[in-house]
């Protein structure tokens, strides 16, 4: 039977940035780059446009 490689799990506690440039989405991308399984806990939701945070 083949051995299954398990990824280590990491938790990020951060805000949600709908642009994906920061916050949870950015953290999860970095975790994936390092072959880690990412979990997240949302602490804030931001409302913003392409030019400003409301």
N, C-alpha and C positions, 0 to 999 in steps of 0.2 A: 504494500500500500504506500502511495506517495505521501511524503511528509508535507504538511501544509504550513507555510510560513505565516506567523501571526504578526500583525503590526502592533507596535506599542500604542496605547491610547493616551491622548492629551486633551485636557479641558481648557477652553478659552472662556473667560468671563469678560464680555465686552459689549459695546453698543453696536447697533445695526446701522450701517451706512448704506443707503439704497444705491449709491453709485458703485459700490464694491471696491472703492479705492482704499478703504480703511476698515477698522472694526472687524467683526466676525468673519466676513468673507475673505478679507486679506489674511487673517490668521489661518483660516482653513486651507487657503491655497499654499501657504508656507508649510503647514503641517504635511500636506500631500507631497510637496517637493522633497521633504525629508522622509517620505515613506511612513508617516505616522497617521494613525486614525484619529481624526479630530471630532470632538464633541463641543457643543457650545451652549452657553447660558446667556440670554439676552438681558442686558441691564438698562438699555435705553433705545428708543427709536428716534432717528433724526428726520426732520422734514427739511428738504433742501431742493434747490434748483441747480442748474449747471453753474450758476454764479454766486449763490449765497445759501447759507443755512438760515432757515426761518426761525 
